[in-house]
Amino acid sequence: MTTRAEVTSRLAAAVADAGSAAPLAQRLGETCRSILDGDGAAITLAYTLPQRLTVCSTDAVAGTLEDPQDVLGEGPGVDAYRTAGTVVARLGSDGSGPVWPLFTEAARREVGRATVVAIPVPMGSDVLGVLTAYRCGPGHPEPEAALTAHLAAAVGAALLRDPDLAEPPGEFTGAWAGRAEVHQATGFLVAQLGISPDDALALLRARAYADDVTVADVARQVLERTLDLSAQARDRRRPPTGR
């Protein structure tokens, strides 16, 4: 069993490896994957917000498990961010389907049966983001709560000192620039359609789900004026008609 001292030592080594070509967030993610005995891992900041940003995915599957949660607004990472508690999803078992039906369907296409662990990364009394690890196959044990809490706290402390992530999220400079289009498109829809930021983001997510693309893809189309969501917004505001 990995001890807290071992976790601290391994993360410290990842932070100190300044000569590595990999960014700090990527080094942290790979170390977390190893500590959690996962097949892959991802770290995503501001999980449910327009400025949401995945700063690390250790492999393609880890990245594709993040995308549907962004589009659908559901999944273990979403719940971990909102509740500030670790969430364990056992894909392919009867327990996960009713909770996140759309995410479960999308995730099964990518990994089949798997265990996904989503751990909130703290920033003081708030949640900075979510560390997610997956492992293919059934029956994997849930990681020890004290271990995951210590791991997440150490990751959060390291990320707050990462120069690539030093700017406030609202400014969208440095590593945050990759998510700028979603934020800009959300603001554009708020101004154009007179809706709330939450509704604007919901429109982007709904269109991304319908077109089977990412939220960033839809945001880019909105900003390029190749996609008009006005009709879709009117449909959302129209009250249901009774018989």
C-alpha angles and dihedrals in degrees: 000000000000112000128214090249090055091048091052092047095049094046091047089053090051091051093046093051091095091152091066117108090221119092117251094253090054092050091049092049094051091048091050091049089055095045092049091045091235133154090228143353141199136193118209125181127208087013102193099025130097089250091057110150132184103213096179139022116168095204141005095265093054088053095048091050088059097050099064091049089055092048098041100035090225138094141084094296092052092050093045091053095046097044099034088227133113113262124200119198121191104199113207094030125104092246100068103044100072092046099055106007098170096042092046091053092049094045094049089057089057104040109005110210111009146139117242120193118195115192122187113234109218130223104188106297092341132073117252096188144301134284110209127189128180133195124191121235133038133285103036113157122245111255118251111274095225090051095050092046092052092045093050093047091051092048091050092051091050094048092051087061094047108116090208089062099035098109119087110263093241092064094058097210129137113007091354092067091085090068095044095100093060091051092046093047090049090053091046092054092047090055097039100044103026094236133134123269090248091054091046091053090046089055091052091049094047092052091046090053092047093049095038093235135115125276088245090058092054092045090054091052091050092051092046089051091236091118126050115195095181095107092047090051091051090051090053092051097044111104117234115264119234126220 
